[in-house]
Amino acid sequence: MGTHMKMQFRALSHLFLLLCMTPLLLNTTCDAINHQNYILNVQRNISVQKGLCVYIPCTFTVDPAASPSMSASCIWYKESYNGEIICSQNPSQTPAVNRERIVFTGHASRMDCSMAINEVLDSDGEKAFLFRLQDGSRSYNFIYYMVTLNVTELTDKPEITPVKNLRANEEVTLICQSPGRCNGSEPTIIWNGKVDKKTVTYHITHPDGKKTYYSNITFTPSKEDNQSPLFCLVRFKASSAETVAKITLNVEYCPTVCFIVNDTIHNENIPIIVMEGKSEIIKCTVDSNPQSNITWYKGEIALQNTSSRQTLIYNVKNANLSDAGIYRCSATNSLSTTNKSIEVTVHYVPRTPQINCSMPKDCIIEGNKTIYINEGSSLSLRCSAESSPAASLAWLKPGNPNTISLDEELHFSNILHSNDGLYTCQANNTYGRSNASVTIKVIYGPRAVSGKDSTCATEERVIKCTCIIQSFPDVNIQWKIDEKSYAISDKDILISTSRFDEETTSMMDLLLNHNEVHSIQCISSNQHNHFTLSLLSKEPKSSLWMIVAVTVVLAVTVILGIAFIILQFCRRRKLKQENKDKNQLTSNSDDDVIYTNSNILCNGGGSQEIPQKNSLQDDGAIYVNCKEVEYASINFIKPRPSDAVRETEPETEYASIKPQ
């Protein structure tokens, strides 16, 4: 216990001694200084971020009797005047390591003890700062006003100038300002982001001499840059302190529209195919900033719309042909309006084909799909079928294994009875097929049926006849017996007629004495033609001879007529020659003989001369060379006889001379 009391007493003695020696540390003489006259006006505890600048304003007062002289100097130390000098009014006293970083900005004559620290270091906060006024041999240490720096981590961020209207494809410049305001070294400012950029760093010097550092970035944003980050990093070289600011680019751009079908982007140039009766969801997705109002249109009719959404769905339900058409999605924001269209096509199985007659012009298809056409005419049928996609068309005939035509048209240039029948137009596409049929009925006149004979047979006193006729349409059959026609039964004739398909069979029983019947004919007719079958023919003999006689008479008459024509021709020709000879004879004769009673004798055609006539004996004969003249017609003009002679003797106008 005694030892403990001794130790406490010794500690109190040391404390008292220290208090007495303190004035000696401040002044030369402990009793000579009034400490109340030495005051330091400064913030004693200062908090500052690492790497930033701090300005410490400071003023002091001293005893009026000890005002500082012009040679007085201010010095800041670490912890004590025996410690490291931080800065001094006399730059030469400032350590080189701090000469650029810590600057004394005051002056003793103004009683200004301010200083600035650029890029505060962690070491700046390890010890308190002591201010000392040195005026020649006198000095005063303001130990009661020591300044402490509390160095914290750098939390201040660079400041990026905001841009309200950042638009795609328009150049823009952003500014990043470094935190702090001082005279220290220039920090490094780095921009980071995916934009294609160029940067410039500069500073602004303020009136107090302090500087603020900036960096500009210039770039042209695109819609892909929207919502992308952009960083501005500031690094202080001495302290290695870093700080970074981040902004998210809000790039405004016009709407772009795309269509999505079955979770796949659909090319607007390709129609959307919907099967009839099925459903399809079409999404109109819009990319824009700011967001757009979206509206679906069909033609100019608005179907549905939405506000400030990026997707608008149009649902084609239970599709039918009215759903086919052009649909338009319109997106509008504050920058512009974008429209994009897409076609919706409804596919379906071919509808029932329509069959039309294109030739002849007056061709009519009856309600039951039957065409009536005259045999030998030209016929063209055209088939069409509504379908999507377009159907392939073919003409078929039941029972015919081959396709008649692979075209929409079926043509007959000369239609025959064999072309009669049912024809089917078949329409096919990828979804199915449909058919339509038409029956061609060829109109033709009555004719005998191939393989079936029409005959008459005699049974006792009855003649039984059968007449089988093929035709379309039906025929009217009459029986002609000799010169009399029968259409229905009579007292002696029994007629029955039946028809099956295109064959008409008429049966006739004749009860008369068949020996009295010479001919039986089956006469058939319809609107197209007439046809006669001779089933019995018995001509009487007298009639036959009469026919032969008439034929012979006619033949002889024709021959005689021809001979007469030839004779007339020859007579006219010879007569012309005779007149010529006569004119010559008349010109050479001395006597004008008009008429002579001479006989013309032929020389026999030989070379004999004509015999000399006796002048006393005139036989009245004329000798001619028969070799040269085979025929002659001589016209003799005689003296007019007496009336009695004219009555008994006819006048001779011409004579025919023939060789003997």
Order of alpha helices (4+ residues) and beta strands (2+ residues): alpha-beta-beta-beta-beta-beta-beta-alpha-beta-beta-beta-beta-beta-beta-beta-beta-beta-beta-beta-beta-beta-beta-beta-beta-beta-beta-beta-beta-beta-beta-beta-beta-beta-beta-beta-beta-beta-beta-beta-beta-beta-beta-beta-beta-beta-alpha-beta-beta-beta-alpha-beta
